[in-house]
Amino acid sequence: MRELTSLMEIANFRITAYGLLLALAVLCGILFTLYATRNAEKTLGLSIAVVLGGLVGAKVVYCLTMLETILVDMGAEFLYRWYLGGYNMYGAILGGMLGCVIYARMHKLPAAESLSCAAPGGALALAIARFAECMTDQGMGHYLDVELPFPLSVADVWGEPRLPVFFYEGIAALVIAFICLKLVRQGRHIRCAECFVFLVGITQVLLENMREDDFIRFGFVRFNQIAAAVVMAAALALSIRRMLKNGAPRSWQIVRAVLFVACIGIVIAIEFALDKTAINNVLLYAVMAAALCVMGVACLKETTKA
């Protein structure tokens, strides 16, 4: 990742445009959460718990997945010097969700309702954070043969046209934020929490695959895609369990699980094909998108009201 330009430095603490935009993302997320719930007394503390949990989770997950590189190239001080960077999106999501659940338990609030209240603001913060990647060399996709108008392409730091994947991820998160807002206003809290997890996961699996930057990977397997699949699988298992307890037909719940596993298999096969075969990438991405749409139906379509 290229060095970020400092706007100012206070006591060896660098303030960058990217850092300010991340702070703005957090602030907008909190305000959007207050707007969604219209209950400042209950929501402000919840928002703080989500932000702190997200910050810790993002740092811990990044350090765990990149520990060897950090110790060799950056030194152990990187682990506790938070301002040096090194954060992971899914770590932030999982940490924020954990912080939300802990806050709910401490204040004897329903966990599903608390997660639902945090979802719109979390998605909006994610959207702004993605847009903020325009200040870095992150969030860039494949190189293009010709320069196209934005948002079809964007010039990187060397002036080469590339896919602005950060913009597509930001738009996806923005749409998710307003879907979650609508569900919160309808009082469909379990549905809202599930939508957040599944929609973020599905869009992440597709769009993460287009990134060609400093993403965390193990061979050709990308960490955020693994994390998305694992989190969605856990959420689907909880959803199926809840639906069966509510008397939903067992046959449809089995179909949901089978479709999910089949779509994950298709995505894995396409990941391999993208790196190891000469099949047109546009066709492979189209098949992946179709499989993820089927996965979305399997995850989100229910036969009884949430």
C-alpha positions as CSV (number, residue, x, y, z in Angstrom):
1,M,0.0,0.0,0.0
2,R,1.4,3.4,-0.9
3,E,2.3,5.9,1.8
4,L,-0.7,8.1,2.7
5,T,-0.2,11.9,2.5
6,S,-0.3,13.5,5.9
7,L,-2.5,16.6,6.4
8,M,-0.8,17.3,9.7
9,E,1.1,15.6,12.5
10,I,0.4,15.9,16.2
11,A,2.8,14.3,18.6
12,N,4.0,11.8,16.0
13,F,0.4,11.0,15.2
14,R,-0.3,11.5,11.5
15,I,-3.6,12.8,10.3
16,T,-4.5,11.8,6.7
17,A,-7.4,12.5,4.4
18,Y,-8.2,8.8,4.4
19,G,-8.2,8.7,8.2
20,L,-10.5,11.7,8.4
21,L,-12.9,10.1,6.0
22,L,-12.9,6.9,8.1
23,A,-13.7,9.1,11.2
24,L,-16.5,10.7,9.1
25,A,-17.8,7.2,8.2
26,V,-18.1,6.3,11.9
27,L,-19.8,9.6,12.8
28,C,-22.3,9.2,9.9
29,G,-22.9,5.6,10.9
30,I,-23.8,6.6,14.5
31,L,-26.1,9.4,13.2
32,F,-27.8,7.1,10.8
33,T,-28.4,4.6,13.6
34,L,-30.0,7.3,15.7
35,Y,-32.1,8.3,12.7
36,A,-33.2,4.7,12.1
37,T,-34.2,4.0,15.7
38,R,-35.3,7.5,16.8
39,N,-34.1,6.6,20.3
40,A,-31.0,8.4,21.2
41,E,-30.9,7.1,24.8
42,K,-30.9,3.5,23.8
43,T,-28.9,3.8,20.6
44,L,-25.9,6.0,21.5
45,G,-24.4,3.5,23.9
46,L,-25.1,0.7,21.5
47,S,-23.3,2.6,18.7
48,I,-20.3,3.2,20.9
49,A,-20.1,-0.5,21.7
50,V,-20.3,-1.4,18.0
51,V,-17.6,1.1,17.1
52,L,-15.2,-0.1,19.8
53,G,-15.9,-3.7,19.0
54,G,-15.4,-3.1,15.3
55,L,-12.1,-1.3,15.9
56,V,-10.7,-4.1,18.1
57,G,-12.1,-6.8,15.8
58,A,-10.6,-5.2,12.6
59,K,-7.2,-5.0,14.2
60,V,-7.1,-8.4,15.8
61,V,-8.3,-10.3,12.7
62,Y,-5.7,-8.4,10.5
63,C,-2.9,-9.1,12.9
64,L,-3.8,-12.8,13.3
65,T,-4.0,-13.3,9.5
66,M,-0.8,-11.3,8.8
67,L,1.1,-12.1,12.0
68,E,4.3,-13.6,10.3
69,T,4.5,-10.6,7.9
70,I,4.0,-8.1,10.7
71,L,6.7,-9.6,12.9
72,V,9.2,-9.9,10.1
73,D,8.6,-6.6,8.2
74,M,7.0,-4.3,10.7
75,G,8.0,-5.4,14.2
76,A,6.0,-6.3,17.2
77,E,5.1,-2.6,17.9
78,F,2.7,-2.7,14.9
79,L,0.4,-4.9,17.1
80,Y,-0.3,-2.2,19.6
81,R,0.3,1.0,17.6
82,W,-3.2,1.4,16.3
83,Y,-2.4,4.5,14.2
84,L,-0.1,2.5,11.9
85,G,-3.1,0.9,10.2
86,G,-3.6,-2.8,9.5
87,Y,-7.4,-3.5,9.7
88,N,-9.7,-6.0,8.1
89,M,-13.3,-5.3,7.0
90,Y,-14.7,-8.6,8.2
91,G,-12.9,-8.3,11.5
92,A,-14.7,-4.9,11.9
93,I,-18.1,-6.5,11.1
94,L,-17.6,-9.5,13.5
95,G,-16.1,-7.3,16.2
96,G,-19.0,-4.8,15.8
97,M,-21.6,-7.6,16.0
98,L,-19.9,-9.0,19.1
99,G,-19.8,-5.6,20.8
100,C,-23.5,-5.2,20.0
101,V,-24.4,-8.6,21.5
102,I,-22.3,-7.9,24.6
103,Y,-24.0,-4.5,25.0
104,A,-27.4,-6.1,24.6
105,R,-26.6,-8.8,27.2
106,M,-25.3,-6.2,29.7
107,H,-28.5,-4.1,29.3
108,K,-30.9,-7.0,29.1
109,L,-31.9,-6.2,25.5
110,P,-32.9,-8.6,22.8
111,A,-29.8,-9.4,20.8
112,A,-31.6,-9.6,17.4
113,E,-33.2,-6.2,17.9
114,S,-29.9,-4.7,18.9
115,L,-28.1,-6.1,15.9
116,S,-31.0,-4.8,13.7
117,C,-30.7,-1.3,15.1
118,A,-26.9,-1.3,14.4
119,A,-27.2,-2.7,10.9
120,P,-28.2,0.5,8.9
121,G,-25.5,2.6,10.5
122,G,-22.9,-0.1,10.1
123,A,-23.7,-0.5,6.4
124,L,-23.6,3.3,5.9
125,A,-20.2,3.5,7.6
126,L,-19.0,0.6,5.5
127,A,-20.1,2.5,2.3
128,I,-18.3,5.7,3.2
129,A,-15.2,3.7,4.2
130,R,-15.2,2.0,0.8
131,F,-15.6,5.4,-1.0
132,A,-12.7,6.7,1.1
133,E,-10.4,4.2,-0.6
134,C,-10.2,6.7,-3.5
135,M,-7.6,8.4,-1.3
136,T,-5.4,5.3,-1.4
137,D,-4.3,2.7,-3.9
138,Q,-6.7,0.2,-2.4
139,G,-10.0,-1.0,-3.9
140,M,-8.6,-1.2,-7.4
141,G,-9.6,-4.0,-9.8
142,H,-8.1,-5.4,-13.0
143,Y,-6.2,-3.2,-15.4
144,L,-8.1,-2.1,-18.5
145,D,-6.9,-1.8,-22.0
146,V,-8.5,1.6,-22.5
147,E,-9.5,4.4,-20.3
148,L,-13.3,4.7,-19.8
149,P,-15.5,7.3,-18.1
150,F,-15.9,6.9,-14.3
151,P,-17.3,4.7,-12.8
152,L,-16.3,2.2,-15.5
153,S,-12.6,2.9,-14.9
154,V,-10.4,5.1,-12.7
155,A,-6.7,6.0,-13.0
156,D,-4.5,4.5,-10.3
157,V,-1.4,6.3,-8.8
158,W,0.6,5.5,-12.0
159,G,-2.2,6.8,-14.3
160,E,-3.2,3.3,-15.5
161,P,-7.0,2.7,-16.0
162,R,-8.4,0.1,-13.6
163,L,-11.8,-1.0,-12.3
164,P,-12.9,1.2,-9.4
165,V,-14.1,-1.8,-7.3
166,F,-14.1,0.4,-4.2
167,F,-16.9,2.4,-5.8
168,Y,-19.0,-0.6,-6.6
169,E,-18.5,-1.9,-3.0
170,G,-19.5,1.5,-1.6
171,I,-22.7,1.5,-3.7
172,A,-23.6,-2.0,-2.7
173,A,-23.1,-1.1,1.0
174,L,-25.2,2.1,0.5
175,V,-28.1,0.0,-0.9
176,I,-27.8,-2.4,2.0
177,A,-28.0,0.5,4.5
178,F,-31.3,1.7,3.1
179,I,-32.8,-1.8,2.9
180,C,-31.8,-2.3,6.6
181,L,-33.3,1.1,7.4
182,K,-36.6,0.1,5.9
183,L,-36.7,-3.2,7.8
184,V,-35.9,-1.5,11.1
185,R,-38.7,1.0,10.6
186,Q,-41.0,-2.0,9.9
187,G,-39.9,-3.6,13.2
188,R,-38.6,-6.7,11.4
189,H,-35.5,-7.0,13.5
190,I,-34.5,-10.6,12.9
191,R,-35.1,-10.1,9.2
192,C,-32.9,-7.0,9.2
193,A,-30.0,-8.7,10.9
194,E,-30.2,-11.6,8.5
195,C,-30.4,-9.2,5.5
196,F,-27.3,-7.4,6.6
197,V,-25.2,-10.5,7.0
198,F,-26.3,-12.2,3.8
199,L,-26.3,-9.1,1.5
200,V,-22.9,-8.0,2.7
201,G,-21.6,-11.5,2.4
202,I,-23.0,-12.1,-1.1
203,T,-21.8,-8.8,-2.5
204,Q,-18.4,-9.2,-0.8
205,V,-17.9,-12.7,-2.4
206,L,-18.4,-11.2,-5.9
207,L,-16.7,-7.8,-5.6
208,E,-13.8,-9.0,-3.5
209,N,-12.9,-11.3,-6.3
210,M,-12.4,-8.3,-8.6
211,R,-9.9,-6.5,-6.3
212,E,-6.2,-6.5,-7.3
213,D,-4.6,-4.8,-4.3
214,D,-3.2,-5.6,-0.9
215,F,-6.1,-7.9,0.1
216,I,-5.3,-10.8,2.5
217,R,-5.0,-14.1,0.6
218,F,-3.9,-17.7,1.1
219,G,-2.8,-18.9,-2.4
220,F,-5.7,-18.0,-4.7
221,V,-8.2,-18.0,-1.8
222,R,-9.1,-14.6,-0.4
223,F,-9.7,-14.2,3.3
224,N,-12.7,-11.9,3.1
225,Q,-14.5,-14.4,0.8
226,I,-13.8,-17.2,3.3
227,A,-15.0,-15.0,6.2
228,A,-18.2,-14.1,4.2
229,A,-19.0,-17.8,3.5
230,V,-18.4,-18.8,7.1
231,V,-20.5,-16.0,8.6
232,M,-23.3,-16.6,6.1
233,A,-23.3,-20.3,6.8
234,A,-23.6,-19.7,10.5
235,A,-26.4,-17.2,9.9
236,L,-28.3,-19.6,7.6
237,A,-28.0,-22.4,10.2
238,L,-29.5,-20.1,12.9
239,S,-32.2,-19.0,10.4
240,I,-33.1,-22.6,9.5
241,R,-33.3,-23.6,13.2
242,R,-35.5,-20.6,14.0
243,M,-37.8,-21.4,11.0
244,L,-38.2,-25.0,12.0
245,K,-39.1,-24.0,15.6
246,N,-41.7,-21.7,14.1
247,G,-43.3,-24.6,12.2
248,A,-41.9,-23.9,8.7
249,P,-41.9,-26.8,6.3
250,R,-38.8,-28.9,6.8
251,S,-38.4,-29.6,3.0
252,W,-37.8,-26.0,2.2
253,Q,-35.2,-25.6,4.9
254,I,-33.4,-28.6,3.5
255,V,-33.5,-27.0,0.0
256,R,-32.1,-23.7,1.5
257,A,-29.1,-25.6,2.9
258,V,-28.5,-27.6,-0.3
259,L,-28.7,-24.5,-2.5
260,F,-26.3,-22.6,-0.3
261,V,-23.7,-25.5,-0.3
262,A,-24.1,-25.9,-4.1
263,C,-23.6,-22.2,-4.7
264,I,-20.5,-22.1,-2.5
265,G,-19.2,-25.0,-4.6
266,I,-19.8,-23.1,-7.8
267,V,-18.1,-20.1,-6.5
268,I,-15.0,-22.1,-5.4
269,A,-14.9,-23.8,-8.9
270,I,-15.1,-20.3,-10.6
271,E,-12.3,-19.0,-8.3
272,F,-10.1,-21.9,-9.5
273,A,-11.2,-21.3,-13.1
274,L,-10.3,-17.6,-13.0
275,D,-6.7,-18.4,-12.1
276,K,-6.1,-21.7,-13.8
277,T,-8.1,-21.7,-17.1
278,A,-8.4,-19.6,-20.2
279,I,-12.2,-19.2,-19.9
280,N,-13.4,-15.7,-20.5
281,N,-13.5,-13.9,-17.1
282,V,-16.7,-11.9,-18.0
283,L,-18.5,-15.2,-18.5
284,L,-17.1,-16.6,-15.2
285,Y,-18.2,-13.5,-13.3
286,A,-21.6,-13.7,-14.8
287,V,-22.0,-17.3,-13.7
288,M,-20.7,-16.4,-10.2
289,A,-23.2,-13.5,-10.0
290,A,-26.1,-15.9,-11.0
291,A,-25.0,-18.4,-8.4
292,L,-24.9,-15.7,-5.7
293,C,-28.4,-14.6,-6.7
294,V,-29.6,-18.1,-6.1
295,M,-27.8,-18.1,-2.8
296,G,-29.5,-14.9,-1.9
297,V,-32.9,-16.5,-2.5
298,A,-32.0,-19.5,-0.5
299,C,-30.8,-17.4,2.4
300,L,-33.4,-14.7,2.5
301,K,-36.7,-16.3,1.2
302,E,-38.8,-17.6,4.0
303,T,-42.2,-19.3,4.1
304,T,-43.3,-17.6,7.3
305,K,-43.0,-14.1,8.6
306,A,-39.8,-13.2,10.4
